[in-house]
Structure formats: structure tokens, C-alpha cells
């Protein structure tokens, strides 16, 4: 195996000796090392934050009711209770649509709720929660939409806390956030480390100056449409779910609102082309991506990515790695599309608990897909020489095809159709 980019390869082909740049794509390895160090630092910070105690939810404000003119922190109690009840009630009765008819209440519009800071915020029960005054108690009527039982010793705790909502918050604020950060940063770190240590996967025999048609115009256009849509969905979705955490530092508070508004509409705007792209991919490529015995050997040998030998595991048009990416896109994308449609029509198909689980599923699958597609982008660009040509021009070098998809190339040559797909 050649170790130096200046050494000539022992392999010969019709154009003479080939110079192999195998393990010594030095610029790529140096870049990979730099990125790996930066990602290692970011990963360490994330792991520290997982066990840091400063992210607990601690009540800092109390509510009180009175019949005086509200200050800047006060709102009409009837409007608060009305909005909350309409959101919790059956959709066919009151909505949550703004034009739904609100139920009648036993108090007038002159009662207001005022907020005031708690002098000594605590993670434990506060006096504002455990000892509400007499004016608040009439407002704390139990809801018919409560799921679960609260054991906390203050009146109507289950109404304000919603035991299931604790599970939802844990899933959204902790599980999906930390899982996403670990998956995305961790996987990116491993890829950068592989690039630094192994280097770029080369075309061992060098470019042959002969090309083979791999993907047609429609396939490539659909691929780029789906990929672009997914990138925009990932950016807008992360802004919706984690906008304050991700953009709170770079952006002023006055910009977070417009960013959230644009992200909300943009997320729905990029959903249709993403869904359409998945359907076209499934129709065009599903048959070629069915599992086969060749995939077991390909996986056992790591796809030949860790050696510069010509002895690569055999595969047809799609190898086992590409099949894993394909099924991740199809199955994961289907989950994202279905859950996204359910979230676009809140409480139309699902109740409160169903909506909570749908949102949690949407968030978890989304961050996992981002991590998976980072690997796909890596292999298709800096990770492997010649791979980007397949989706850029549609043509790949013959030596690249022979090394990575030998059975597919042999089938084309046997039929005398090197330019066929």
C-alpha cells in the first residue's frame, strides 16, 4: 500500500502508471484535525451542560388577582382563563381557533391577574404556589383534560403543572436537545477524526479519463430538491424548537421574534418539496435498495474505506452504506411528514396527549436524521474522491465505479451500455 502521495502506484492501466494520493491528502487531513479539535471542545461543553445544575426550571414570578387597574404585568383574568380553556377544550366545541365561542365564566371582566417577582426563587415549592390567596382559588377550577395525577401538596397542582406535561418538557427540553447535540456533534467529531487519521478515500488507480453515466437529470434534480428542502427544514425546525438557545447569543431579543415567525412559515413552505422528493426517490430507487447477501460482506469489511487496496467489497448500483442512508431517508422522512401534518392541524386528529407524543417524536427523529445526513454529505464530498461527480454531473470515473460498484459496472459493460444508468 503506498504511503506517500509522491510514490507511484504499482497498478497499471491503459494510460500507464498511476500516482495514488491515498493516505496523504494532507490538506484534508489537516483540516479534519482542526475540525475534530473544535468539535471535541463543543462536545465537552455539551456533556458538561448535561450535568450542570443551572438549567433547572425555577419559578421566579407569582400571580395574584385583584379588581384594580392592572399594571404592565397584569392581564384580564377572564381572557387568560378563556384562552386556556379554549385551547384545552374539544375542537368541535370551541376551537383553539380565535373565532371559537368561549364558555361563560362566573366572574366578571374586572378581575385581573398581576405578576410580581418572587423575592427568593427556589427550585422547591414556593409560597406563591403552595399558599394561594382567596382570590386565586376561585380561578383554579379543575380541568376535564388533565392526564395523570400530581402528588405535589398545593391546590390544583395538576391543573397548573399537568403531570404529562412534565414528561413532555423532559423529552423536548432535555432528551431531544441533549440527544440531538450529542448525535450531531458526536458523529461530526468521529467523521472529522477519521478524516484526520485515515485521510480521504482515493480512487486507488487514479482517474481513468473515461466516465460512466450513473444518474440522470431527473434523479439529480430530485436529489438536490430533497436535500435543499431538508436543510431548510432542519434550520427552520431548530429555530422553532431551540431558537433562544441557538440564536439567543448572536441575535438580540428583538430579532428572535421575526426569526421565529419566518422559521414557522418557512418550515411549512419547505415541507411539500421534501415530501414530493421522498416519493420520487422511493419510486425510482426502492427496488435497487432492497437488502442482499452482498450487504453483509460490505458491512463486515467496512466498505473498503479503511484501506487503499483495490480489493474492495463488491456491490451493485447501491452498496450497503447507501442503502442505510436511503432507508433512513424514506422511513425517517415518512415519520417526519406524517407527524408534521398532525402538528400543522393541532387537536384536529389527536388529543392533548397525542399531540405531545407527536411533537416529541418529530423532534427526536429530526435531530437523528440531521446526524445521519451529515455522514452522507461527508462521504459524498470531502470523504471520498470522485463521489460528488455522481450527483453533480451524473457521470463518474470508470475506475471509481470499478472500485466501489464493480458488479454494476460489469453489468453495464456486459450489455455494452457504459452510458446507461
FINU-926461 format. One record per residue (C-alpha): residue number from 0; residue in one letter; x, y, z. Coordinates in steps of 0.1 Angstrom, whole numbers. Layout:
<atoms>
{atom NUM, 'a', {X, Y, Z}};
...
</atoms>
This chain:
<atoms>
{atom 0, 'x', {0, 0, 0}};
{atom 1, 'x', {15, 33, -9}};
{atom 2, 'x', {21, 57, 20}};
{atom 3, 'x', {33, 88, 2}};
{atom 4, 'x', {14, 109, -23}};
{atom 5, 'x', {46, 112, -44}};
{atom 6, 'x', {50, 74, -48}};
{atom 7, 'x', {38, 58, -80}};
{atom 8, 'x', {11, 31, -76}};
{atom 9, 'x', {21, -5, -86}};
{atom 10, 'x', {-12, -7, -105}};
{atom 11, 'x', {-12, -2, -143}};
{atom 12, 'x', {-40, 6, -167}};
{atom 13, 'x', {-42, 16, -204}};
{atom 14, 'x', {-28, 51, -197}};
{atom 15, 'x', {3, 38, -178}};
{atom 16, 'x', {14, 41, -142}};
{atom 17, 'x', {-9, 58, -118}};
{atom 18, 'x', {1, 82, -89}};
{atom 19, 'x', {-20, 74, -58}};
{atom 20, 'x', {-29, 101, -34}};
{atom 21, 'x', {-42, 77, -7}};
{atom 22, 'x', {-35, 83, 29}};
{atom 23, 'x', {-17, 116, 22}};
{atom 24, 'x', {-44, 141, 11}};
{atom 25, 'x', {-25, 163, 35}};
{atom 26, 'x', {-48, 193, 33}};
{atom 27, 'x', {-78, 172, 40}};
{atom 28, 'x', {-61, 155, 70}};
{atom 29, 'x', {-50, 188, 85}};
{atom 30, 'x', {-85, 203, 80}};
{atom 31, 'x', {-100, 172, 96}};
{atom 32, 'x', {-77, 175, 126}};
{atom 33, 'x', {-86, 212, 131}};
{atom 34, 'x', {-124, 205, 129}};
{atom 35, 'x', {-120, 175, 152}};
{atom 36, 'x', {-104, 196, 179}};
{atom 37, 'x', {-131, 223, 176}};
{atom 38, 'x', {-159, 196, 177}};
{atom 39, 'x', {-142, 179, 207}};
{atom 40, 'x', {-144, 212, 226}};
{atom 41, 'x', {-180, 217, 217}};
{atom 42, 'x', {-188, 181, 227}};
{atom 43, 'x', {-171, 186, 260}};
{atom 44, 'x', {-191, 217, 267}};
{atom 45, 'x', {-224, 199, 258}};
{atom 46, 'x', {-216, 170, 281}};
{atom 47, 'x', {-208, 195, 309}};
{atom 48, 'x', {-241, 212, 303}};
{atom 49, 'x', {-260, 179, 306}};
{atom 50, 'x', {-249, 176, 342}};
{atom 51, 'x', {-248, 213, 351}};
{atom 52, 'x', {-274, 224, 375}};
{atom 53, 'x', {-282, 258, 362}};
{atom 54, 'x', {-308, 248, 337}};
{atom 55, 'x', {-335, 237, 361}};
{atom 56, 'x', {-369, 254, 358}};
{atom 57, 'x', {-373, 276, 389}};
{atom 58, 'x', {-404, 298, 394}};
{atom 59, 'x', {-394, 334, 395}};
{atom 60, 'x', {-428, 351, 393}};
{atom 61, 'x', {-460, 348, 413}};
{atom 62, 'x', {-496, 356, 401}};
{atom 63, 'x', {-522, 375, 422}};
{atom 64, 'x', {-557, 385, 414}};
{atom 65, 'x', {-574, 419, 422}};
{atom 66, 'x', {-601, 442, 409}};
{atom 67, 'x', {-578, 472, 403}};
{atom 68, 'x', {-564, 486, 371}};
{atom 69, 'x', {-537, 462, 360}};
{atom 70, 'x', {-501, 473, 358}};
{atom 71, 'x', {-478, 463, 329}};
{atom 72, 'x', {-477, 428, 342}};
{atom 73, 'x', {-514, 423, 346}};
{atom 74, 'x', {-540, 409, 322}};
{atom 75, 'x', {-576, 403, 325}};
{atom 76, 'x', {-582, 371, 342}};
{atom 77, 'x', {-612, 362, 321}};
{atom 78, 'x', {-591, 365, 289}};
{atom 79, 'x', {-564, 342, 304}};
{atom 80, 'x', {-588, 316, 315}};
{atom 81, 'x', {-608, 318, 283}};
{atom 82, 'x', {-577, 313, 261}};
{atom 83, 'x', {-565, 284, 283}};
{atom 84, 'x', {-599, 267, 283}};
{atom 85, 'x', {-604, 271, 245}};
{atom 86, 'x', {-570, 255, 239}};
{atom 87, 'x', {-579, 226, 262}};
{atom 88, 'x', {-615, 221, 252}};
{atom 89, 'x', {-627, 198, 224}};
{atom 90, 'x', {-620, 213, 190}};
{atom 91, 'x', {-656, 208, 177}};
{atom 92, 'x', {-669, 229, 206}};
{atom 93, 'x', {-646, 259, 210}};
{atom 94, 'x', {-616, 256, 188}};
{atom 95, 'x', {-585, 265, 195}};
{atom 96, 'x', {-593, 288, 167}};
{atom 97, 'x', {-596, 325, 176}};
{atom 98, 'x', {-632, 327, 163}};
{atom 99, 'x', {-645, 299, 185}};
{atom 100, 'x', {-672, 306, 211}};
{atom 101, 'x', {-657, 309, 246}};
{atom 102, 'x', {-676, 293, 276}};
{atom 103, 'x', {-692, 316, 301}};
{atom 104, 'x', {-674, 323, 334}};
{atom 105, 'x', {-686, 330, 369}};
{atom 106, 'x', {-666, 362, 373}};
{atom 107, 'x', {-666, 395, 355}};
{atom 108, 'x', {-640, 412, 333}};
{atom 109, 'x', {-630, 435, 362}};
{atom 110, 'x', {-608, 408, 378}};
{atom 111, 'x', {-572, 409, 367}};
{atom 112, 'x', {-541, 387, 372}};
{atom 113, 'x', {-509, 406, 381}};
{atom 114, 'x', {-474, 391, 381}};
{atom 115, 'x', {-448, 401, 406}};
{atom 116, 'x', {-412, 387, 411}};
{atom 117, 'x', {-406, 362, 439}};
{atom 118, 'x', {-380, 376, 463}};
{atom 119, 'x', {-361, 343, 467}};
{atom 120, 'x', {-367, 319, 438}};
{atom 121, 'x', {-364, 283, 447}};
{atom 122, 'x', {-365, 250, 429}};
{atom 123, 'x', {-387, 237, 456}};
{atom 124, 'x', {-423, 247, 463}};
{atom 125, 'x', {-427, 285, 467}};
{atom 126, 'x', {-451, 302, 489}};
{atom 127, 'x', {-468, 317, 458}};
{atom 128, 'x', {-477, 281, 447}};
{atom 129, 'x', {-484, 264, 480}};
{atom 130, 'x', {-505, 292, 496}};
{atom 131, 'x', {-526, 310, 470}};
{atom 132, 'x', {-548, 338, 483}};
{atom 133, 'x', {-585, 336, 484}};
{atom 134, 'x', {-589, 355, 451}};
{atom 135, 'x', {-569, 330, 432}};
{atom 136, 'x', {-586, 298, 444}};
{atom 137, 'x', {-619, 305, 426}};
{atom 138, 'x', {-600, 307, 394}};
{atom 139, 'x', {-583, 274, 398}};
{atom 140, 'x', {-611, 252, 387}};
{atom 141, 'x', {-600, 216, 378}};
{atom 142, 'x', {-598, 209, 341}};
{atom 143, 'x', {-615, 179, 324}};
{atom 144, 'x', {-585, 174, 301}};
{atom 145, 'x', {-559, 165, 328}};
{atom 146, 'x', {-538, 135, 321}};
{atom 147, 'x', {-521, 120, 352}};
{atom 148, 'x', {-521, 127, 390}};
{atom 149, 'x', {-499, 151, 408}};
{atom 150, 'x', {-486, 144, 443}};
{atom 151, 'x', {-475, 179, 450}};
{atom 152, 'x', {-492, 194, 480}};
{atom 153, 'x', {-507, 226, 467}};
{atom 154, 'x', {-542, 232, 454}};
{atom 155, 'x', {-550, 222, 419}};
{atom 156, 'x', {-513, 214, 412}};
{atom 157, 'x', {-524, 190, 384}};
{atom 158, 'x', {-541, 219, 367}};
{atom 159, 'x', {-511, 242, 365}};
{atom 160, 'x', {-484, 215, 362}};
{atom 161, 'x', {-500, 188, 342}};
{atom 162, 'x', {-481, 157, 351}};
{atom 163, 'x', {-479, 145, 315}};
{atom 164, 'x', {-465, 179, 305}};
{atom 165, 'x', {-436, 173, 328}};
{atom 166, 'x', {-428, 142, 307}};
{atom 167, 'x', {-432, 163, 275}};
{atom 168, 'x', {-409, 190, 288}};
{atom 169, 'x', {-383, 165, 298}};
{atom 170, 'x', {-385, 150, 263}};
{atom 171, 'x', {-383, 183, 245}};
{atom 172, 'x', {-361, 204, 267}};
{atom 173, 'x', {-337, 177, 279}};
{atom 174, 'x', {-339, 144, 260}};
{atom 175, 'x', {-343, 157, 224}};
{atom 176, 'x', {-320, 187, 230}};
{atom 177, 'x', {-291, 167, 245}};
{atom 178, 'x', {-296, 137, 222}};
{atom 179, 'x', {-295, 160, 192}};
{atom 180, 'x', {-264, 178, 204}};
{atom 181, 'x', {-246, 145, 212}};
{atom 182, 'x', {-257, 128, 180}};
{atom 183, 'x', {-248, 158, 157}};
{atom 184, 'x', {-216, 169, 174}};
{atom 185, 'x', {-205, 134, 183}};
{atom 186, 'x', {-210, 120, 148}};
{atom 187, 'x', {-194, 150, 132}};
{atom 188, 'x', {-164, 146, 156}};
{atom 189, 'x', {-160, 110, 146}};
{atom 190, 'x', {-160, 118, 109}};
{atom 191, 'x', {-135, 147, 113}};
{atom 192, 'x', {-113, 123, 133}};
{atom 193, 'x', {-115, 96, 106}};
{atom 194, 'x', {-105, 122, 80}};
{atom 195, 'x', {-76, 134, 101}};
{atom 196, 'x', {-63, 98, 107}};
{atom 197, 'x', {-72, 79, 76}};
{atom 198, 'x', {-74, 107, 51}};
{atom 199, 'x', {-96, 109, 21}};
{atom 200, 'x', {-107, 77, 4}};
{atom 201, 'x', {-89, 78, -30}};
{atom 202, 'x', {-95, 65, -64}};
{atom 203, 'x', {-67, 40, -60}};
{atom 204, 'x', {-59, 36, -97}};
{atom 205, 'x', {-63, 73, -103}};
{atom 206, 'x', {-88, 88, -127}};
{atom 207, 'x', {-91, 68, -159}};
{atom 208, 'x', {-103, 97, -181}};
{atom 209, 'x', {-133, 76, -190}};
{atom 210, 'x', {-167, 83, -175}};
{atom 211, 'x', {-198, 62, -168}};
{atom 212, 'x', {-233, 75, -166}};
{atom 213, 'x', {-247, 70, -131}};
{atom 214, 'x', {-277, 93, -125}};
{atom 215, 'x', {-299, 111, -150}};
{atom 216, 'x', {-311, 147, -148}};
{atom 217, 'x', {-344, 139, -131}};
{atom 218, 'x', {-328, 118, -104}};
{atom 219, 'x', {-302, 145, -97}};
{atom 220, 'x', {-327, 173, -97}};
{atom 221, 'x', {-350, 154, -73}};
{atom 222, 'x', {-320, 146, -51}};
{atom 223, 'x', {-310, 183, -48}};
{atom 224, 'x', {-346, 194, -43}};
{atom 225, 'x', {-350, 170, -15}};
{atom 226, 'x', {-316, 178, 0}};
{atom 227, 'x', {-321, 216, -1}};
{atom 228, 'x', {-356, 212, 14}};
{atom 229, 'x', {-343, 190, 42}};
{atom 230, 'x', {-315, 216, 50}};
{atom 231, 'x', {-340, 244, 52}};
{atom 232, 'x', {-364, 222, 73}};
{atom 233, 'x', {-335, 215, 97}};
{atom 234, 'x', {-326, 252, 100}};
{atom 235, 'x', {-362, 264, 105}};
{atom 236, 'x', {-371, 235, 128}};
{atom 237, 'x', {-341, 241, 150}};
{atom 238, 'x', {-350, 278, 152}};
{atom 239, 'x', {-386, 269, 162}};
{atom 240, 'x', {-375, 243, 188}};
{atom 241, 'x', {-343, 258, 202}};
{atom 242, 'x', {-343, 294, 189}};
{atom 243, 'x', {-335, 310, 222}};
{atom 244, 'x', {-306, 286, 229}};
{atom 245, 'x', {-292, 286, 194}};
{atom 246, 'x', {-297, 322, 184}};
{atom 247, 'x', {-301, 340, 217}};
{atom 248, 'x', {-264, 348, 218}};
{atom 249, 'x', {-258, 360, 182}};
{atom 250, 'x', {-291, 378, 179}};
{atom 251, 'x', {-308, 404, 201}};
{atom 252, 'x', {-341, 397, 216}};
{atom 253, 'x', {-359, 419, 191}};
{atom 254, 'x', {-347, 397, 163}};
{atom 255, 'x', {-358, 364, 179}};
{atom 256, 'x', {-395, 372, 171}};
{atom 257, 'x', {-390, 378, 134}};
{atom 258, 'x', {-367, 348, 131}};
{atom 259, 'x', {-393, 326, 148}};
{atom 260, 'x', {-420, 339, 126}};
{atom 261, 'x', {-400, 333, 94}};
{atom 262, 'x', {-390, 299, 106}};
{atom 263, 'x', {-426, 289, 113}};
{atom 264, 'x', {-438, 298, 79}};
{atom 265, 'x', {-406, 286, 62}};
{atom 266, 'x', {-409, 252, 79}};
{atom 267, 'x', {-443, 246, 63}};
{atom 268, 'x', {-432, 261, 30}};
{atom 269, 'x', {-403, 236, 26}};
{atom 270, 'x', {-424, 206, 37}};
{atom 271, 'x', {-441, 199, 3}};
{atom 272, 'x', {-410, 196, -19}};
{atom 273, 'x', {-394, 174, 8}};
{atom 274, 'x', {-424, 151, 8}};
{atom 275, 'x', {-425, 150, -30}};
{atom 276, 'x', {-388, 143, -32}};
{atom 277, 'x', {-391, 113, -9}};
{atom 278, 'x', {-419, 98, -30}};
{atom 279, 'x', {-399, 102, -62}};
{atom 280, 'x', {-369, 86, -46}};
{atom 281, 'x', {-389, 57, -33}};
{atom 282, 'x', {-404, 50, -67}};
{atom 283, 'x', {-371, 54, -86}};
{atom 284, 'x', {-347, 36, -62}};
{atom 285, 'x', {-365, 13, -38}};
{atom 286, 'x', {-361, -19, -58}};
{atom 287, 'x', {-323, -14, -61}};
{atom 288, 'x', {-320, -7, -24}};
{atom 289, 'x', {-335, -39, -11}};
{atom 290, 'x', {-311, -58, 12}};
{atom 291, 'x', {-290, -86, -3}};
{atom 292, 'x', {-262, -110, 8}};
{atom 293, 'x', {-236, -86, -6}};
{atom 294, 'x', {-245, -61, 20}};
{atom 295, 'x', {-233, -84, 49}};
{atom 296, 'x', {-198, -87, 34}};
{atom 297, 'x', {-197, -50, 26}};
{atom 298, 'x', {-205, -41, 62}};
{atom 299, 'x', {-181, -67, 76}};
{atom 300, 'x', {-153, -51, 56}};
{atom 301, 'x', {-163, -15, 63}};
{atom 302, 'x', {-170, -9, 27}};
{atom 303, 'x', {-132, -10, 20}};
{atom 304, 'x', {-130, 26, 32}};
{atom 305, 'x', {-101, 19, 56}};
{atom 306, 'x', {-76, 6, 30}};
{atom 307, 'x', {-61, 18, -2}};
{atom 308, 'x', {-62, -17, -17}};
{atom 309, 'x', {-80, -25, -49}};
{atom 310, 'x', {-97, -54, -31}};
{atom 311, 'x', {-129, -36, -23}};
{atom 312, 'x', {-161, -55, -13}};
{atom 313, 'x', {-184, -60, -43}};
{atom 314, 'x', {-217, -41, -48}};
{atom 315, 'x', {-242, -33, -74}};
{atom 316, 'x', {-255, 2, -81}};
{atom 317, 'x', {-261, 9, -44}};
{atom 318, 'x', {-239, -6, -16}};
{atom 319, 'x', {-249, -13, 20}};
{atom 320, 'x', {-240, 21, 32}};
{atom 321, 'x', {-260, 39, 6}};
{atom 322, 'x', {-289, 15, 13}};
{atom 323, 'x', {-288, 25, 50}};
{atom 324, 'x', {-289, 62, 40}};
{atom 325, 'x', {-318, 55, 16}};
{atom 326, 'x', {-340, 37, 42}};
{atom 327, 'x', {-332, 63, 68}};
{atom 328, 'x', {-344, 90, 44}};
{atom 329, 'x', {-375, 71, 34}};
{atom 330, 'x', {-386, 57, 68}};
{atom 331, 'x', {-374, 86, 89}};
{atom 332, 'x', {-388, 111, 63}};
{atom 333, 'x', {-422, 94, 63}};
{atom 334, 'x', {-423, 97, 101}};
{atom 335, 'x', {-414, 134, 98}};
{atom 336, 'x', {-440, 140, 71}};
{atom 337, 'x', {-469, 123, 90}};
{atom 338, 'x', {-460, 138, 124}};
{atom 339, 'x', {-456, 172, 107}};
{atom 340, 'x', {-490, 171, 91}};
{atom 341, 'x', {-505, 162, 125}};
{atom 342, 'x', {-488, 192, 141}};
{atom 343, 'x', {-500, 215, 113}};
{atom 344, 'x', {-536, 207, 124}};
{atom 345, 'x', {-534, 208, 162}};
{atom 346, 'x', {-561, 188, 180}};
{atom 347, 'x', {-579, 180, 147}};
{atom 348, 'x', {-568, 144, 147}};
{atom 349, 'x', {-553, 139, 182}};
{atom 350, 'x', {-560, 149, 218}};
{atom 351, 'x', {-536, 167, 241}};
{atom 352, 'x', {-515, 136, 249}};
{atom 353, 'x', {-514, 125, 213}};
{atom 354, 'x', {-501, 160, 202}};
{atom 355, 'x', {-474, 159, 229}};
{atom 356, 'x', {-461, 125, 218}};
{atom 357, 'x', {-463, 136, 181}};
{atom 358, 'x', {-442, 167, 188}};
{atom 359, 'x', {-417, 147, 208}};
{atom 360, 'x', {-414, 121, 180}};
{atom 361, 'x', {-410, 148, 154}};
{atom 362, 'x', {-381, 164, 174}};
{atom 363, 'x', {-362, 132, 182}};
{atom 364, 'x', {-364, 117, 146}};
{atom 365, 'x', {-355, 151, 132}};
{atom 366, 'x', {-322, 155, 151}};
{atom 367, 'x', {-313, 119, 143}};
{atom 368, 'x', {-318, 124, 106}};
{atom 369, 'x', {-296, 155, 107}};
{atom 370, 'x', {-268, 135, 122}};
{atom 371, 'x', {-273, 107, 97}};
{atom 372, 'x', {-273, 130, 67}};
{atom 373, 'x', {-241, 147, 79}};
{atom 374, 'x', {-224, 114, 73}};
{atom 375, 'x', {-240, 112, 39}};
{atom 376, 'x', {-227, 147, 30}};
{atom 377, 'x', {-192, 138, 43}};
{atom 378, 'x', {-188, 107, 22}};
{atom 379, 'x', {-202, 125, -9}};
{atom 380, 'x', {-178, 154, -6}};
{atom 381, 'x', {-145, 155, 13}};
{atom 382, 'x', {-146, 119, 25}};
{atom 383, 'x', {-143, 102, -9}};
{atom 384, 'x', {-126, 113, -41}};
{atom 385, 'x', {-149, 113, -71}};
{atom 386, 'x', {-181, 107, -52}};
{atom 387, 'x', {-196, 142, -57}};
{atom 388, 'x', {-195, 137, -95}};
{atom 389, 'x', {-224, 112, -93}};
{atom 390, 'x', {-249, 138, -82}};
{atom 391, 'x', {-231, 169, -98}};
{atom 392, 'x', {-226, 159, -134}};
{atom 393, 'x', {-243, 125, -133}};
{atom 394, 'x', {-211, 109, -146}};
{atom 395, 'x', {-185, 90, -125}};
{atom 396, 'x', {-150, 80, -134}};
{atom 397, 'x', {-148, 44, -146}};
{atom 398, 'x', {-121, 35, -121}};
{atom 399, 'x', {-142, 49, -92}};
{atom 400, 'x', {-171, 28, -104}};
{atom 401, 'x', {-149, -3, -107}};
{atom 402, 'x', {-136, 1, -72}};
{atom 403, 'x', {-169, 9, -54}};
{atom 404, 'x', {-196, -6, -76}};
{atom 405, 'x', {-179, -33, -97}};
{atom 406, 'x', {-209, -55, -103}};
{atom 407, 'x', {-230, -26, -115}};
{atom 408, 'x', {-202, -16, -139}};
{atom 409, 'x', {-197, -52, -151}};
{atom 410, 'x', {-234, -54, -158}};
{atom 411, 'x', {-233, -22, -179}};
{atom 412, 'x', {-203, -34, -198}};
{atom 413, 'x', {-218, -68, -205}};
{atom 414, 'x', {-247, -51, -221}};
{atom 415, 'x', {-225, -27, -240}};
{atom 416, 'x', {-241, 3, -223}};
{atom 417, 'x', {-215, 21, -203}};
{atom 418, 'x', {-235, 53, -207}};
{atom 419, 'x', {-267, 37, -193}};
{atom 420, 'x', {-279, 42, -158}};
</atoms>
